[in-house]
Amino acid sequence: MAKEKKEKSLIDIKDMEKNVTDKAREIWLAGLGALASAKDEGVRLYDSLVEKGEAFEKKGKKEIESLVDSVKTMAKDTETKVTSKVSETLDDTVKQVLDRFDIPSRDEVKSLISKVETLTKKVEELSKKPAAEKPAAK
């Protein structure tokens, strides 16, 4: 009986050893499976983050371009307003200087030229008439 107990103990120990070895192998395989899953998830997560980053970059570029266009429009409007105001101020200043020195304006000069041309035509018409038609001088 002692021999049977000894043999049974050896069988139990071998079974236990096999069970421990099998469990250790299962744990090792589960660890490898977890590593493979983490790798796959990591790749998917990385790809997803890259896609989101690209979309965010495009959106940011569009917003920046829109902002730049707004600033350009504002700058153009401001330029137009400033140019107009400077032109008005310069025109007013020149007009004041011309008035101060009694220098005629462009419109006044054009009016005088028109009158001189009209008078020149009348004089030419009168000078072409024969002497008999000319009124007698007093």
The first five atom37 places (N, CA, C, CB, O) and aatype in JSON, in Angstrom:
{
  "aatype": [12, 0, 11, 6, 11, 11, 6, 11, 15, 10, 9, 3, 9, 11, 3, 12, 6, 11, 2, 19, 16, 3, 11, 0, 1, 6, 9, 17, 10, 0, 7, 10, 7, 0, 10, 0, 15, 0, 11, 3, 6, 7, 19, 1, 10, 18, 3, 15, 10, 19, 6, 11, 7, 6, 0, 13, 6, 11, 11, 7, 11, 11, 6, 9, 6, 15, 10, 19, 3, 15, 19, 11, 16, 12, 0, 11, 3, 16, 6, 16, 11, 19, 16, 15, 11, 19, 15, 6, 16, 10, 3, 3, 16, 19, 11, 5, 19, 10, 3, 1, 13, 3, 9, 14, 15, 1, 3, 6, 19, 11, 15, 10, 9, 15, 11, 19, 6, 16, 10, 16, 11, 11, 19, 6, 6, 10, 15, 11, 11, 14, 0, 0, 6, 11, 14, 0, 0, 11],
  "atom_mask": [
    [1, 1, 1, 1, 1],
    [1, 1, 1, 1, 1],
    [1, 1, 1, 1, 1],
    [1, 1, 1, 1, 1],
    [1, 1, 1, 1, 1],
    [1, 1, 1, 1, 1],
    [1, 1, 1, 1, 1],
    [1, 1, 1, 1, 1],
    [1, 1, 1, 1, 1],
    [1, 1, 1, 1, 1],
    [1, 1, 1, 1, 1],
    [1, 1, 1, 1, 1],
    [1, 1, 1, 1, 1],
    [1, 1, 1, 1, 1],
    [1, 1, 1, 1, 1],
    [1, 1, 1, 1, 1],
    [1, 1, 1, 1, 1],
    [1, 1, 1, 1, 1],
    [1, 1, 1, 1, 1],
    [1, 1, 1, 1, 1],
    [1, 1, 1, 1, 1],
    [1, 1, 1, 1, 1],
    [1, 1, 1, 1, 1],
    [1, 1, 1, 1, 1],
    [1, 1, 1, 1, 1],
    [1, 1, 1, 1, 1],
    [1, 1, 1, 1, 1],
    [1, 1, 1, 1, 1],
    [1, 1, 1, 1, 1],
    [1, 1, 1, 1, 1],
    [1, 1, 1, 0, 1],
    [1, 1, 1, 1, 1],
    [1, 1, 1, 0, 1],
    [1, 1, 1, 1, 1],
    [1, 1, 1, 1, 1],
    [1, 1, 1, 1, 1],
    [1, 1, 1, 1, 1],
    [1, 1, 1, 1, 1],
    [1, 1, 1, 1, 1],
    [1, 1, 1, 1, 1],
    [1, 1, 1, 1, 1],
    [1, 1, 1, 0, 1],
    [1, 1, 1, 1, 1],
    [1, 1, 1, 1, 1],
    [1, 1, 1, 1, 1],
    [1, 1, 1, 1, 1],
    [1, 1, 1, 1, 1],
    [1, 1, 1, 1, 1],
    [1, 1, 1, 1, 1],
    [1, 1, 1, 1, 1],
    [1, 1, 1, 1, 1],
    [1, 1, 1, 1, 1],
    [1, 1, 1, 0, 1],
    [1, 1, 1, 1, 1],
    [1, 1, 1, 1, 1],
    [1, 1, 1, 1, 1],
    [1, 1, 1, 1, 1],
    [1, 1, 1, 1, 1],
    [1, 1, 1, 1, 1],
    [1, 1, 1, 0, 1],
    [1, 1, 1, 1, 1],
    [1, 1, 1, 1, 1],
    [1, 1, 1, 1, 1],
    [1, 1, 1, 1, 1],
    [1, 1, 1, 1, 1],
    [1, 1, 1, 1, 1],
    [1, 1, 1, 1, 1],
    [1, 1, 1, 1, 1],
    [1, 1, 1, 1, 1],
    [1, 1, 1, 1, 1],
    [1, 1, 1, 1, 1],
    [1, 1, 1, 1, 1],
    [1, 1, 1, 1, 1],
    [1, 1, 1, 1, 1],
    [1, 1, 1, 1, 1],
    [1, 1, 1, 1, 1],
    [1, 1, 1, 1, 1],
    [1, 1, 1, 1, 1],
    [1, 1, 1, 1, 1],
    [1, 1, 1, 1, 1],
    [1, 1, 1, 1, 1],
    [1, 1, 1, 1, 1],
    [1, 1, 1, 1, 1],
    [1, 1, 1, 1, 1],
    [1, 1, 1, 1, 1],
    [1, 1, 1, 1, 1],
    [1, 1, 1, 1, 1],
    [1, 1, 1, 1, 1],
    [1, 1, 1, 1, 1],
    [1, 1, 1, 1, 1],
    [1, 1, 1, 1, 1],
    [1, 1, 1, 1, 1],
    [1, 1, 1, 1, 1],
    [1, 1, 1, 1, 1],
    [1, 1, 1, 1, 1],
    [1, 1, 1, 1, 1],
    [1, 1, 1, 1, 1],
    [1, 1, 1, 1, 1],
    [1, 1, 1, 1, 1],
    [1, 1, 1, 1, 1],
    [1, 1, 1, 1, 1],
    [1, 1, 1, 1, 1],
    [1, 1, 1, 1, 1],
    [1, 1, 1, 1, 1],
    [1, 1, 1, 1, 1],
    [1, 1, 1, 1, 1],
    [1, 1, 1, 1, 1],
    [1, 1, 1, 1, 1],
    [1, 1, 1, 1, 1],
    [1, 1, 1, 1, 1],
    [1, 1, 1, 1, 1],
    [1, 1, 1, 1, 1],
    [1, 1, 1, 1, 1],
    [1, 1, 1, 1, 1],
    [1, 1, 1, 1, 1],
    [1, 1, 1, 1, 1],
    [1, 1, 1, 1, 1],
    [1, 1, 1, 1, 1],
    [1, 1, 1, 1, 1],
    [1, 1, 1, 1, 1],
    [1, 1, 1, 1, 1],
    [1, 1, 1, 1, 1],
    [1, 1, 1, 1, 1],
    [1, 1, 1, 1, 1],
    [1, 1, 1, 1, 1],
    [1, 1, 1, 1, 1],
    [1, 1, 1, 1, 1],
    [1, 1, 1, 1, 1],
    [1, 1, 1, 1, 1],
    [1, 1, 1, 1, 1],
    [1, 1, 1, 1, 1],
    [1, 1, 1, 1, 1],
    [1, 1, 1, 1, 1],
    [1, 1, 1, 1, 1],
    [1, 1, 1, 1, 1],
    [1, 1, 1, 1, 1],
    [1, 1, 1, 1, 1],
    [1, 1, 1, 1, 1]
  ],
  "atom_positions": [
    [[0.79, -1.17, 0.0], [0.0, 0.0, 0.0], [0.85, 1.26, 0.0], [-0.9, -0.02, 1.16], [0.48, 2.27, -0.61]],
    [[1.9, 1.21, 0.63], [2.79, 2.36, 0.63], [3.32, 2.61, -0.75], [3.94, 2.15, 1.6], [3.54, 3.74, -1.19]],
    [[3.52, 1.45, -1.45], [3.99, 1.6, -2.81], [2.92, 2.24, -3.67], [4.41, 0.25, -3.38], [3.24, 3.07, -4.52]],
    [[1.67, 1.89, -3.48], [0.56, 2.45, -4.25], [0.42, 3.93, -3.95], [-0.75, 1.72, -3.94], [0.18, 4.73, -4.85]],
    [[0.57, 4.27, -2.7], [0.47, 5.67, -2.33], [1.58, 6.46, -2.98], [0.51, 5.85, -0.82], [1.38, 7.58, -3.45]],
    [[2.78, 5.85, -3.01], [3.93, 6.54, -3.59], [3.7, 6.73, -5.09], [5.24, 5.75, -3.34], [3.97, 7.81, -5.61]],
    [[3.2, 5.72, -5.77], [2.94, 5.8, -7.2], [1.82, 6.81, -7.48], [2.58, 4.42, -7.76], [1.89, 7.58, -8.43]],
    [[0.79, 6.78, -6.62], [-0.31, 7.73, -6.79], [0.19, 9.15, -6.57], [-1.47, 7.41, -5.83], [-0.23, 10.06, -7.28]],
    [[1.08, 9.34, -5.61], [1.65, 10.67, -5.35], [2.46, 11.14, -6.55], [2.53, 10.65, -4.09], [2.4, 12.31, -6.92]],
    [[3.21, 10.23, -7.17], [4.01, 10.59, -8.33], [3.1, 10.96, -9.51], [4.96, 9.42, -8.72], [3.39, 11.89, -10.26]],
    [[2.0, 10.23, -9.66], [1.05, 10.53, -10.74], [0.41, 11.89, -10.48], [-0.04, 9.42, -10.84], [0.26, 12.69, -11.4]],
    [[0.05, 12.14, -9.23], [-0.55, 13.43, -8.87], [0.44, 14.56, -9.12], [-1.0, 13.44, -7.39], [0.06, 15.63, -9.61]],
    [[1.68, 14.34, -8.8], [2.7, 15.37, -9.0], [2.9, 15.6, -10.51], [4.05, 14.95, -8.33], [3.02, 16.75, -10.94]],
    [[2.93, 14.54, -11.29], [3.1, 14.69, -12.73], [1.89, 15.39, -13.33], [3.31, 13.32, -13.41], [2.03, 16.23, -14.22]],
    [[0.7, 15.05, -12.85], [-0.52, 15.73, -13.34], [-0.47, 17.22, -12.97], [-1.79, 15.06, -12.74], [-0.8, 18.1, -13.77]],
    [[-0.06, 17.46, -11.75], [0.02, 18.85, -11.29], [1.05, 19.6, -12.11], [0.38, 18.91, -9.78], [0.83, 20.75, -12.49]],
    [[2.18, 18.97, -12.39], [3.24, 19.58, -13.2], [2.72, 19.88, -14.6], [4.48, 18.67, -13.26], [3.0, 20.94, -15.16]],
    [[1.98, 18.94, -15.16], [1.42, 19.14, -16.51], [0.4, 20.28, -16.48], [0.76, 17.83, -17.04], [0.38, 21.12, -17.38]],
    [[-0.44, 20.3, -15.46], [-1.44, 21.37, -15.33], [-0.76, 22.74, -15.19], [-2.34, 21.1, -14.11], [-1.18, 23.71, -15.82]],
    [[0.29, 22.81, -14.38], [1.01, 24.07, -14.19], [1.66, 24.48, -15.5], [2.08, 23.94, -13.07], [1.62, 25.65, -15.87]],
    [[2.26, 23.54, -16.21], [2.91, 23.83, -17.49], [1.86, 24.29, -18.51], [3.66, 22.58, -18.02], [2.09, 25.26, -19.24]],
    [[0.73, 23.61, -18.55], [-0.34, 24.0, -19.47], [-0.86, 25.4, -19.14], [-1.5, 22.98, -19.42], [-1.06, 26.22, -20.03]],
    [[-1.07, 25.65, -17.86], [-1.58, 26.97, -17.45], [-0.55, 28.05, -17.76], [-1.91, 26.97, -15.93], [-0.91, 29.14, -18.21]],
    [[0.73, 27.77, -17.53], [1.79, 28.74, -17.83], [1.8, 29.04, -19.34], [3.18, 28.21, -17.37], [1.96, 30.19, -19.76]],
    [[1.63, 27.97, -20.14], [1.59, 28.18, -21.6], [0.37, 29.01, -21.98], [1.57, 26.82, -22.35], [0.47, 29.89, -22.83]],
    [[-0.79, 28.75, -21.38], [-1.99, 29.52, -21.67], [-1.79, 30.99, -21.29], [-3.21, 28.93, -20.92], [-2.2, 31.9, -22.01]],
    [[-1.16, 31.2, -20.14], [-0.9, 32.59, -19.7], [0.03, 33.27, -20.7], [-0.27, 32.61, -18.26], [-0.18, 34.43, -21.05]],
    [[1.06, 32.55, -21.14], [2.0, 33.09, -22.13], [1.26, 33.44, -23.43], [3.13, 32.08, -22.41], [1.47, 34.51, -23.99]],
    [[0.41, 32.55, -23.9], [-0.35, 32.79, -25.13], [-1.34, 33.95, -24.96], [-1.1, 31.51, -25.55], [-1.53, 34.75, -25.87]],
    [[-1.98, 34.04, -23.79], [-2.89, 35.16, -23.52], [-2.12, 36.48, -23.54], [-3.6, 34.97, -22.14], [-2.62, 37.48, -24.06]],
    [[-0.91, 36.48, -23.0], [-0.07, 37.69, -23.03], [0.28, 38.07, -24.46], [0.0, 0.0, 0.0], [0.24, 39.25, -24.82]],
    [[0.64, 37.07, -25.28], [0.95, 37.34, -26.69], [-0.29, 37.86, -27.42], [1.49, 36.07, -27.38], [-0.19, 38.76, -28.25]],
    [[-1.46, 37.29, -27.11], [-2.71, 37.75, -27.72], [-3.02, 39.19, -27.33], [0.0, 0.0, 0.0], [-3.44, 40.0, -28.16]],
    [[-2.79, 39.52, -26.06], [-3.0, 40.89, -25.59], [-2.05, 41.84, -26.3], [-2.81, 40.99, -24.06], [-2.45, 42.94, -26.68]],
    [[-0.81, 41.44, -26.48], [0.17, 42.27, -27.19], [-0.24, 42.48, -28.64], [1.57, 41.62, -27.12], [-0.14, 43.59, -29.16]],
    [[-0.71, 41.42, -29.3], [-1.16, 41.52, -30.7], [-2.37, 42.44, -30.8], [-1.5, 40.12, -31.27], [-2.46, 43.27, -31.7]],
    [[-3.32, 42.29, -29.85], [-4.51, 43.15, -29.84], [-4.11, 44.61, -29.61], [-5.5, 42.7, -28.76], [-4.63, 45.51, -30.28]],
    [[-3.21, 44.84, -28.68], [-2.76, 46.21, -28.4], [-2.08, 46.8, -29.63], [-1.79, 46.24, -27.2], [-2.25, 47.98, -29.93]],
    [[-1.31, 45.97, -30.32], [-0.65, 46.45, -31.54], [-1.69, 46.84, -32.58], [0.31, 45.37, -32.1], [-1.6, 47.91, -33.18]],
    [[-2.67, 45.96, -32.81], [-3.72, 46.25, -33.79], [-4.5, 47.5, -33.4], [-4.67, 45.04, -33.94], [-4.74, 48.37, -34.24]],
    [[-4.9, 47.59, -32.15], [-5.64, 48.77, -31.68], [-4.77, 50.02, -31.78], [-6.11, 48.56, -30.21], [-5.26, 51.1, -32.13]],
    [[-3.51, 49.87, -31.47], [-2.59, 51.01, -31.57], [-2.49, 51.53, -33.0], [0.0, 0.0, 0.0], [-2.49, 52.74, -33.23]],
    [[-2.39, 50.61, -33.95], [-2.32, 50.99, -35.36], [-3.62, 51.69, -35.78], [-2.05, 49.75, -36.26], [-3.59, 52.73, -36.44]],
    [[-4.78, 51.09, -35.38], [-6.07, 51.71, -35.72], [-6.2, 53.09, -35.07], [-7.23, 50.8, -35.26], [-6.65, 54.04, -35.71]],
    [[-5.8, 53.19, -33.81], [-5.87, 54.48, -33.1], [-4.95, 55.5, -33.78], [-5.47, 54.31, -31.61], [-5.34, 56.65, -33.97]],
    [[-3.75, 55.08, -34.13], [-2.81, 55.97, -34.82], [-3.39, 56.46, -36.14], [-1.46, 55.25, -35.07], [-3.36, 57.66, -36.43]],
    [[-3.93, 55.54, -36.94], [-4.53, 55.92, -38.23], [-5.7, 56.87, -38.02], [-5.0, 54.67, -38.99], [-5.86, 57.84, -38.77]],
    [[-6.52, 56.6, -37.01], [-7.66, 57.46, -36.71], [-7.18, 58.86, -36.3], [-8.52, 56.84, -35.59], [-7.76, 59.85, -36.73]],
    [[-6.15, 58.93, -35.51], [-5.62, 60.23, -35.09], [-5.03, 61.0, -36.27], [-4.54, 60.05, -34.0], [-5.18, 62.22, -36.35]],
    [[-4.38, 60.3, -37.17], [-3.84, 60.95, -38.38], [-4.98, 61.54, -39.21], [-3.01, 59.94, -39.23], [-4.89, 62.67, -39.67]],
    [[-6.06, 60.76, -39.41], [-7.21, 61.25, -40.18], [-7.82, 62.49, -39.53], [-8.27, 60.15, -40.32], [-8.11, 63.47, -40.21]],
    [[-8.01, 62.44, -38.22], [-8.57, 63.59, -37.51], [-7.64, 64.79, -37.61], [-8.82, 63.24, -36.03], [-8.11, 65.92, -37.77]],
    [[-6.35, 64.55, -37.52], [-5.38, 65.65, -37.65], [-5.43, 66.29, -39.02], [0.0, 0.0, 0.0], [-5.36, 67.52, -39.14]],
    [[-5.55, 65.48, -40.07], [-5.64, 66.02, -41.43], [-6.91, 66.86, -41.61], [-5.61, 64.88, -42.46], [-6.87, 67.93, -42.21]],
    [[-8.03, 66.36, -41.08], [-9.29, 67.1, -41.18], [-9.19, 68.43, -40.42], [-10.46, 66.26, -40.63], [-9.64, 69.46, -40.9]],
    [[-8.59, 68.38, -39.25], [-8.44, 69.6, -38.44], [-7.52, 70.59, -39.15], [-7.87, 69.26, -37.05], [-7.78, 71.8, -39.13]],
    [[-6.47, 70.1, -39.78], [-5.55, 70.97, -40.51], [-6.27, 71.66, -41.67], [-4.34, 70.17, -41.03], [-6.1, 72.87, -41.87]],
    [[-7.07, 70.9, -42.44], [-7.81, 71.49, -43.55], [-8.78, 72.55, -43.06], [-8.57, 70.4, -44.33], [-8.88, 73.63, -43.64]],
    [[-9.49, 72.23, -41.99], [-10.45, 73.2, -41.42], [-9.71, 74.45, -40.96], [-11.23, 72.56, -40.22], [-10.17, 75.56, -41.2]],
    [[-8.58, 74.27, -40.32], [-7.78, 75.41, -39.85], [-7.3, 76.26, -41.01], [0.0, 0.0, 0.0], [-7.32, 77.49, -40.92]],
    [[-6.86, 75.63, -42.09], [-6.39, 76.37, -43.26], [-7.53, 77.2, -43.85], [-5.82, 75.41, -44.33], [-7.33, 78.36, -44.22]],
    [[-8.73, 76.59, -43.94], [-9.87, 77.32, -44.49], [-10.21, 78.52, -43.62], [-11.1, 76.39, -44.63], [-10.5, 79.61, -44.12]],
    [[-10.18, 78.32, -42.31], [-10.5, 79.42, -41.39], [-9.44, 80.53, -41.5], [-10.59, 78.91, -39.94], [-9.78, 81.71, -41.48]],
    [[-8.19, 80.15, -41.62], [-7.12, 81.14, -41.75], [-7.25, 81.88, -43.07], [-5.72, 80.47, -41.65], [-7.09, 83.1, -43.11]],
    [[-7.56, 81.17, -44.16], [-7.74, 81.82, -45.46], [-8.91, 82.79, -45.41], [-7.97, 80.77, -46.56], [-8.84, 83.88, -45.98]],
    [[-9.98, 82.4, -44.74], [-11.14, 83.28, -44.59], [-10.77, 84.53, -43.8], [-12.31, 82.54, -43.9], [-11.17, 85.64, -44.15]],
    [[-10.0, 84.34, -42.74], [-9.57, 85.47, -41.92], [-8.66, 86.4, -42.72], [-8.84, 84.97, -40.66], [-8.78, 87.62, -42.62]],
    [[-7.75, 85.83, -43.5], [-6.85, 86.63, -44.33], [-7.65, 87.43, -45.37], [-5.82, 85.72, -45.04], [-7.37, 88.6, -45.6]],
    [[-8.65, 86.79, -45.98], [-9.5, 87.49, -46.95], [-10.24, 88.65, -46.29], [-10.51, 86.52, -47.59], [-10.37, 89.72, -46.87]],
    [[-10.74, 88.43, -45.08], [-11.43, 89.5, -44.35], [-10.49, 90.66, -44.07], [-12.02, 88.97, -43.03], [-10.86, 91.83, -44.24]],
    [[-9.28, 90.34, -43.65], [-8.3, 91.39, -43.36], [-7.94, 92.15, -44.63], [-7.03, 90.79, -42.71], [-7.8, 93.37, -44.61]],
    [[-7.79, 91.43, -45.75], [-7.48, 92.09, -47.02], [-8.6, 93.03, -47.42], [-7.24, 91.04, -48.13], [-8.35, 94.15, -47.87]],
    [[-9.83, 92.59, -47.26], [-10.99, 93.42, -47.6], [-11.02, 94.67, -46.72], [-12.3, 92.63, -47.45], [-11.24, 95.78, -47.21]],
    [[-10.8, 94.48, -45.43], [-10.79, 95.63, -44.51], [-9.66, 96.59, -44.88], [-10.63, 95.15, -43.05], [-9.85, 97.81, -44.85]],
    [[-8.5, 96.06, -45.22], [-7.37, 96.91, -45.6], [-7.68, 97.68, -46.87], [-6.1, 96.06, -45.79], [-7.35, 98.87, -46.96]],
    [[-8.3, 97.03, -47.84], [-8.65, 97.69, -49.1], [-9.66, 98.8, -48.85], [-9.22, 96.67, -50.11], [-9.54, 99.9, -49.4]],
    [[-10.69, 98.52, -48.01], [-11.69, 99.54, -47.67], [-11.04, 100.73, -46.97], [-12.79, 98.94, -46.79], [-11.34, 101.88, -47.26]],
    [[-10.15, 100.43, -46.03], [-9.46, 101.49, -45.3], [-8.59, 102.3, -46.25], [-8.61, 100.9, -44.16], [-8.54, 103.53, -46.15]],
    [[-7.91, 101.62, -47.16], [-7.07, 102.32, -48.14], [-7.92, 103.27, -48.98], [-6.33, 101.3, -49.06], [-7.54, 104.42, -49.21]],
    [[-9.07, 102.79, -49.43], [-9.96, 103.62, -50.25], [-10.43, 104.84, -49.48], [-11.17, 102.8, -50.72], [-10.43, 105.95, -50.01]],
    [[-10.84, 104.63, -48.23], [-11.31, 105.75, -47.4], [-10.2, 106.76, -47.14], [-11.86, 105.22, -46.07], [-10.41, 107.97, -47.24]],
    [[-9.01, 106.26, -46.81], [-7.88, 107.15, -46.52], [-7.48, 107.92, -47.78], [-6.68, 106.35, -45.97], [-7.22, 109.12, -47.72]],
    [[-7.43, 107.23, -48.91], [-7.07, 107.89, -50.16], [-8.07, 108.98, -50.5], [-6.99, 106.86, -51.31], [-7.69, 110.08, -50.91]],
    [[-9.34, 108.68, -50.33], [-10.39, 109.67, -50.6], [-10.25, 110.87, -49.68], [-11.78, 109.03, -50.45], [-10.34, 112.02, -50.13]],
    [[-10.05, 110.62, -48.4], [-9.93, 111.71, -47.42], [-8.7, 112.56, -47.7], [-9.87, 111.15, -45.98], [-8.76, 113.79, -47.63]],
    [[-7.57, 111.92, -48.02], [-6.35, 112.67, -48.34], [-6.57, 113.51, -49.59], [-5.14, 111.71, -48.53], [-6.15, 114.67, -49.65]],
    [[-7.22, 112.93, -50.6], [-7.49, 113.65, -51.83], [-8.38, 114.87, -51.57], [-8.15, 112.71, -52.86], [-8.1, 115.96, -52.07]],
    [[-9.43, 114.68, -50.78], [-10.32, 115.8, -50.44], [-9.56, 116.89, -49.7], [-11.51, 115.31, -49.6], [-9.69, 118.08, -50.01]],
    [[-8.78, 116.49, -48.72], [-8.01, 117.46, -47.93], [-7.03, 118.21, -48.81], [-7.27, 116.76, -46.79], [-6.88, 119.43, -48.69]],
    [[-6.35, 117.5, -49.69], [-5.39, 118.12, -50.6], [-6.1, 119.09, -51.55], [-4.62, 117.04, -51.39], [-5.62, 120.2, -51.78]],
    [[-7.23, 118.67, -52.11], [-8.0, 119.54, -53.0], [-8.43, 120.82, -52.28], [-9.23, 118.8, -53.56], [-8.31, 121.92, -52.82]],
    [[-8.94, 120.65, -51.05], [-9.37, 121.82, -50.28], [-8.2, 122.76, -49.99], [-10.03, 121.38, -48.96], [-8.35, 123.98, -50.08]],
    [[-7.06, 122.2, -49.64], [-5.89, 123.02, -49.33], [-5.41, 123.78, -50.57], [-4.75, 122.15, -48.78], [-5.11, 124.97, -50.49]],
    [[-5.35, 123.1, -51.69], [-4.92, 123.75, -52.94], [-5.9, 124.86, -53.32], [-4.82, 122.71, -54.09], [-5.49, 125.94, -53.73]],
    [[-7.2, 124.58, -53.16], [-8.21, 125.6, -53.48], [-8.03, 126.83, -52.59], [-9.62, 125.01, -53.31], [-8.13, 127.96, -53.06]],
    [[-7.78, 126.59, -51.3], [-7.58, 127.72, -50.37], [-6.35, 128.54, -50.77], [-7.43, 127.21, -48.93], [-6.39, 129.77, -50.72]],
    [[-5.27, 127.88, -51.16], [-4.05, 128.6, -51.56], [-4.32, 129.4, -52.83], [-2.87, 127.61, -51.79], [-3.91, 130.56, -52.93]],
    [[-5.01, 128.79, -53.8], [-5.31, 129.5, -55.05], [-6.21, 130.7, -54.78], [-6.0, 128.54, -56.07], [-6.0, 131.78, -55.35]],
    [[-7.21, 130.54, -53.91], [-8.09, 131.66, -53.55], [-7.31, 132.77, -52.86], [-9.23, 131.17, -52.65], [-7.53, 133.95, -53.12]],
    [[-6.41, 132.39, -51.98], [-5.63, 133.38, -51.23], [-4.8, 134.26, -52.18], [-4.71, 132.67, -50.21], [-4.65, 135.45, -51.94]],
    [[-4.27, 133.66, -53.25], [-3.44, 134.42, -54.18], [-4.22, 134.89, -55.41], [-2.25, 133.59, -54.63], [-3.61, 135.32, -56.39]],
    [[-5.54, 134.81, -55.37], [-6.42, 135.22, -56.46], [-6.06, 134.55, -57.78], [-6.37, 136.73, -56.63], [-6.08, 135.19, -58.83]],
    [[-5.75, 133.28, -57.73], [-5.46, 132.51, -58.93], [-6.76, 131.81, -59.33], [-4.27, 131.46, -58.69], [-7.38, 131.14, -58.5]],
    [[-7.2, 131.97, -60.6], [-8.47, 131.38, -61.01], [-8.41, 129.85, -60.99], [-8.86, 131.87, -62.41], [-7.36, 129.25, -61.18]],
    [[-9.56, 129.27, -60.76], [-9.66, 127.8, -60.75], [-9.7, 127.27, -62.18], [-10.92, 127.33, -59.96], [-9.8, 128.05, -63.13]],
    [[-9.63, 125.97, -62.33], [-9.69, 125.35, -63.65], [-11.01, 125.67, -64.33], [-9.51, 123.83, -63.54], [-11.03, 125.98, -65.52]],
    [[-12.12, 125.6, -63.59], [-13.44, 125.89, -64.17], [-13.51, 127.36, -64.62], [-14.56, 125.59, -63.14], [-14.07, 127.66, -65.68]],
    [[-12.95, 128.26, -63.81], [-12.97, 129.68, -64.19], [-12.14, 129.91, -65.46], [-12.42, 130.56, -63.03], [-12.54, 130.69, -66.33]],
    [[-11.0, 129.23, -65.56], [-10.15, 129.36, -66.75], [-10.88, 128.8, -67.97], [-8.79, 128.64, -66.55], [-10.85, 129.41, -69.04]],
    [[-11.53, 127.65, -67.84], [-12.29, 127.06, -68.96], [-13.41, 127.99, -69.41], [-12.87, 125.68, -68.55], [-13.65, 128.14, -70.61]],
    [[-14.08, 128.6, -68.45], [-15.17, 129.54, -68.78], [-14.62, 130.72, -69.55], [-15.89, 130.03, -67.5], [-15.21, 131.15, -70.55]],
    [[-13.49, 131.26, -69.11], [-12.86, 132.4, -69.81], [-12.42, 132.01, -71.21], [-11.66, 132.92, -69.01], [-12.59, 132.79, -72.15]],
    [[-11.86, 130.82, -71.37], [-11.43, 130.34, -72.69], [-12.64, 130.26, -73.61], [-10.73, 128.96, -72.58], [-12.57, 130.68, -74.77]],
    [[-13.74, 129.73, -73.11], [-14.96, 129.61, -73.91], [-15.46, 130.99, -74.36], [-16.06, 128.88, -73.11], [-15.85, 131.17, -75.51]],
    [[-15.43, 131.95, -73.43], [-15.87, 133.31, -73.76], [-14.95, 133.94, -74.79], [-15.93, 134.18, -72.5], [-15.42, 134.6, -75.72]],
    [[-13.65, 133.75, -74.63], [-12.68, 134.31, -75.58], [-12.9, 133.69, -76.96], [-11.22, 134.06, -75.11], [-12.87, 134.41, -77.96]],
    [[-13.13, 132.39, -77.04], [-13.38, 131.75, -78.33], [-14.65, 132.29, -78.97], [-13.49, 130.22, -78.15], [-14.67, 132.52, -80.18]],
    [[-15.69, 132.5, -78.19], [-16.94, 133.06, -78.71], [-16.7, 134.47, -79.26], [-18.02, 133.08, -77.62], [-17.15, 134.81, -80.35]],
    [[-15.99, 135.27, -78.48], [-15.69, 136.65, -78.92], [-14.81, 136.64, -80.17], [-15.0, 137.44, -77.78], [-15.01, 137.47, -81.06]],
    [[-13.85, 135.74, -80.25], [-12.97, 135.64, -81.41], [-13.78, 135.33, -82.66], [-11.89, 134.56, -81.18], [-13.54, 135.93, -83.72]],
    [[-14.73, 134.43, -82.57], [-15.57, 134.08, -83.71], [-16.38, 135.3, -84.16], [-16.52, 132.91, -83.36], [-16.52, 135.56, -85.35]],
    [[-16.93, 136.05, -83.18], [-17.73, 137.23, -83.53], [-16.87, 138.29, -84.2], [-18.4, 137.81, -82.29], [-17.3, 138.94, -85.15]],
    [[-15.67, 138.46, -83.7], [-14.76, 139.46, -84.3], [-14.42, 139.03, -85.72], [-13.46, 139.62, -83.45], [-14.42, 139.87, -86.62]],
    [[-14.13, 137.77, -85.94], [-13.82, 137.29, -87.29], [-15.01, 137.48, -88.23], [-13.41, 135.8, -87.25], [-14.83, 137.87, -89.38]],
    [[-16.21, 137.22, -87.72], [-17.41, 137.42, -88.55], [-17.57, 138.89, -88.92], [-18.67, 136.92, -87.81], [-17.9, 139.22, -90.06]],
    [[-17.34, 139.76, -87.95], [-17.48, 141.2, -88.2], [-16.39, 141.7, -89.14], [-17.45, 141.98, -86.88], [-16.63, 142.6, -89.96]],
    [[-15.21, 141.14, -89.03], [-14.12, 141.63, -89.88], [-14.28, 141.15, -91.32], [-12.77, 141.17, -89.33], [-13.68, 141.74, -92.22]],
    [[-15.06, 140.12, -91.58], [-15.29, 139.61, -92.92], [-16.38, 140.4, -93.65], [-15.67, 138.14, -92.86], [-16.45, 140.33, -94.88]],
    [[-17.22, 141.15, -92.95], [-18.29, 141.93, -93.59], [-17.68, 143.07, -94.4], [-19.28, 142.48, -92.53], [-16.66, 143.64, -94.01]],
    [[-18.31, 143.4, -95.52], [-17.8, 144.52, -96.32], [-17.92, 145.83, -95.54], [-18.57, 144.62, -97.68], [-18.69, 145.93, -94.58]],
    [[-17.17, 146.81, -95.96], [-17.11, 148.11, -95.28], [-18.45, 148.81, -95.29], [-16.07, 148.99, -95.92], [-18.75, 149.54, -94.35]],
    [[-19.27, 148.63, -96.3], [-20.57, 149.3, -96.41], [-21.5, 148.78, -95.32], [-21.19, 149.09, -97.82], [-22.35, 149.53, -94.83]],
    [[-21.38, 147.59, -94.96], [-22.29, 147.05, -93.97], [-21.87, 147.44, -92.55], [-22.36, 145.53, -94.1], [-22.64, 147.36, -91.6]],
    [[-20.63, 147.86, -92.45], [-20.17, 148.21, -91.11], [-20.86, 149.5, -90.68], [-18.62, 148.35, -91.07], [-21.01, 150.43, -91.48]],
    [[-21.25, 149.55, -89.48], [-21.9, 150.79, -89.02], [-20.89, 151.92, -88.95], [-22.55, 150.58, -87.64], [-19.7, 151.7, -88.7]],
    [[-21.37, 153.09, -89.16], [-20.52, 154.27, -89.19], [-20.03, 154.58, -87.78], [-21.27, 155.49, -89.78], [-20.77, 154.46, -86.8]],
    [[-18.8, 154.96, -87.71], [-18.24, 155.3, -86.42], [-18.66, 156.68, -86.02], [-16.72, 155.2, -86.43], [-18.74, 157.54, -86.9]],
    [[-18.93, 156.96, -84.84], [-19.42, 158.25, -84.39], [-18.32, 159.14, -84.09], [-20.29, 158.12, -83.21], [-18.54, 160.29, -83.69]]
  ]
}
